[in-house]
């Protein structure tokens, strides 16, 4: 299976208070950490929602401000157009991943129970996701997961979830 990796980096980061993707951890932007964490798990990488030098960028679908599902929809469209079978998505603040992440999530569709944005999604689910986004009722990750019968994977790994500068400081102290 050919897997595209997508880092969702188009959010407003309102709880964080500034652009989370460029916030520094150990002297490097969070986006750089996320790229490094995801790279070993996928055949190719894209960043969704923001231009990044030397990295393919994809826009949210159908427009910005649709939350993580808009980013995943844009990434699934890109994956379908470029011959990928599945998409592995993470958020821009996911600076670490377990070495066996793909094995834990295989077969798709599946997501980490503790952070549903970290998921393995079949490209074939694109139509269902687009229908959900056009419906405009419940645009949550869990609604999408239910709609396509995705498994919630309970893992020992607890992904970093950086929603405030204090969260970033705590992570830096580790």
C-alpha positions as CSV (number, residue, x, y, z in Angstrom):
1,X,0.0,0.0,0.0
2,X,1.3,3.4,-1.0
3,X,0.9,5.8,1.9
4,X,0.9,9.6,1.8
5,X,1.7,11.5,5.0
6,X,-0.1,14.7,5.8
7,X,0.7,17.2,8.5
8,X,-2.4,19.4,9.3
9,X,-1.0,22.8,9.7
10,X,-3.7,25.2,8.7
11,X,-5.5,25.8,12.0
12,X,-5.9,29.1,13.7
13,X,-4.3,28.0,16.9
14,X,-6.7,30.2,18.9
15,X,-6.0,28.4,22.2
16,X,-2.3,28.6,21.6
17,X,-2.4,32.3,21.0
18,X,0.0,32.4,18.0
19,X,1.1,30.4,15.0
20,X,1.7,26.9,16.5
21,X,3.6,25.6,13.4
22,X,6.5,28.1,14.0
23,X,6.6,27.8,17.8
24,X,10.0,26.6,18.8
25,X,10.8,23.4,20.7
26,X,14.5,22.7,21.3
27,X,15.3,25.5,18.8
28,X,13.3,24.1,15.9
29,X,9.7,24.9,14.8
30,X,7.0,22.4,15.7
31,X,6.4,21.8,12.0
32,X,10.0,20.6,11.5
33,X,9.6,18.2,14.4
34,X,6.3,16.9,12.9
35,X,7.9,16.4,9.5
36,X,10.7,14.4,11.1
37,X,8.3,12.3,13.2
38,X,6.1,11.4,10.2
39,X,8.7,10.9,7.5
40,X,9.7,7.3,8.5
41,X,6.1,6.1,8.3
42,X,5.1,7.2,4.8
43,X,6.2,7.1,1.1
44,X,5.8,10.9,0.6
45,X,4.8,13.9,2.7
46,X,2.6,17.0,2.3
47,X,1.8,19.9,4.5
48,X,-1.9,20.9,4.5
49,X,-3.1,24.4,5.0
50,X,0.1,26.5,4.7
51,X,3.0,26.9,2.3
52,X,6.3,25.6,3.5
53,X,9.6,25.9,1.7
54,X,10.8,22.8,0.0
55,X,7.6,20.8,0.9
56,X,4.5,20.1,-1.2
57,X,1.5,22.1,0.1
58,X,-2.2,21.2,-0.2
59,X,-5.1,23.4,0.6
60,X,-8.0,22.4,2.9
61,X,-11.1,21.3,1.1
62,X,-13.6,22.7,0.4
63,X,-12.2,25.9,2.0
64,X,-10.1,26.9,5.0
65,X,-11.6,26.9,8.5
66,X,-13.3,23.5,8.3
67,X,-11.2,22.1,11.1
68,X,-9.1,18.9,10.8
69,X,-11.6,17.3,8.4
70,X,-11.0,20.0,5.8
71,X,-7.3,19.3,6.0
72,X,-7.8,15.6,5.7
73,X,-10.3,16.1,2.7
74,X,-7.7,18.2,0.9
75,X,-5.0,15.6,1.6
76,X,-7.3,12.7,0.4
77,X,-8.0,14.5,-2.8
78,X,-4.2,15.0,-3.4
79,X,-3.6,11.3,-2.5
80,X,-6.2,10.1,-5.0
81,X,-4.9,12.3,-7.8
82,X,-1.3,11.1,-7.2
83,X,-1.8,7.3,-6.9
84,X,-1.7,6.8,-3.1
85,X,-3.9,4.2,-1.4
86,X,-4.1,5.6,2.0
87,X,-3.3,8.7,4.1
88,X,-1.6,8.9,7.5
89,X,-2.5,12.2,9.1
90,X,-1.1,14.0,12.1
91,X,-1.4,17.5,13.6
92,X,1.4,20.0,13.4
93,X,2.0,19.7,17.2
94,X,2.6,15.9,17.0
95,X,6.4,16.1,17.5
96,X,6.9,12.4,18.3
97,X,5.4,9.1,17.0
98,X,5.9,5.5,18.0
99,X,8.1,3.5,15.7
100,X,5.3,1.0,15.1
101,X,2.6,3.6,14.4
102,X,1.7,2.2,10.9
103,X,1.5,-1.3,12.3
104,X,-0.8,-0.2,15.1
105,X,-3.2,1.6,12.7
106,X,-3.1,-1.1,9.9
107,X,-5.5,-1.9,8.3
108,X,-7.1,1.4,7.5
109,X,-9.4,3.1,8.6
110,X,-8.1,3.5,12.1
111,X,-7.1,6.3,14.4
112,X,-5.6,6.8,17.8
113,X,-8.3,6.9,20.5
114,X,-6.4,9.6,22.4
115,X,-6.0,11.9,19.4
116,X,-8.3,11.1,16.4
117,X,-6.4,13.4,14.0
118,X,-3.6,10.7,14.1
119,X,-5.2,8.3,11.7
120,X,-4.8,6.0,8.7
121,X,-7.5,6.7,6.2
122,X,-8.2,4.9,2.9
123,X,-8.3,7.1,-0.1
124,X,-11.6,5.4,-0.9
125,X,-13.2,7.2,2.1
126,X,-12.8,10.6,0.3
127,X,-16.4,10.6,-0.9
128,X,-17.8,10.0,2.5
129,X,-15.7,12.7,4.0
130,X,-16.7,15.2,1.3
131,X,-20.4,14.4,1.9
132,X,-19.9,14.9,5.7
133,X,-18.3,18.3,5.1
134,X,-21.0,19.4,2.7
135,X,-23.7,18.3,5.2
136,X,-22.4,20.8,7.7
137,X,-23.9,19.2,10.8
138,X,-21.2,17.3,12.8
139,X,-17.7,17.9,11.4
140,X,-15.9,16.1,14.2
141,X,-13.1,13.6,13.6
142,X,-15.2,11.0,15.5
143,X,-18.2,11.6,13.3
144,X,-16.1,10.9,10.2
145,X,-14.6,7.8,11.9
146,X,-18.0,6.4,12.8
147,X,-19.3,7.1,9.2
148,X,-16.5,5.0,7.6
149,X,-16.3,2.4,10.4
150,X,-12.8,3.3,11.5
151,X,-11.3,1.5,14.5
152,X,-10.2,3.4,17.6
153,X,-6.8,2.2,18.6
154,X,-5.9,2.3,22.2
155,X,-2.1,2.7,22.4
156,X,0.5,3.0,25.2
157,X,1.9,6.0,23.3
158,X,0.3,9.3,24.3
159,X,0.9,11.9,21.6
160,X,1.9,15.4,22.6
161,X,-1.0,17.8,22.5
162,X,0.2,21.3,22.6
163,X,-2.7,23.7,23.0
164,X,-1.0,26.5,25.0
165,X,2.5,28.0,25.5
166,X,2.4,26.3,28.9
167,X,1.9,22.9,27.2
168,X,4.9,23.6,25.0
169,X,7.0,24.6,28.0
170,X,6.1,21.3,29.8
171,X,7.1,19.4,26.7
172,X,10.4,21.2,26.5
173,X,11.1,20.4,30.1
174,X,10.8,16.7,29.3
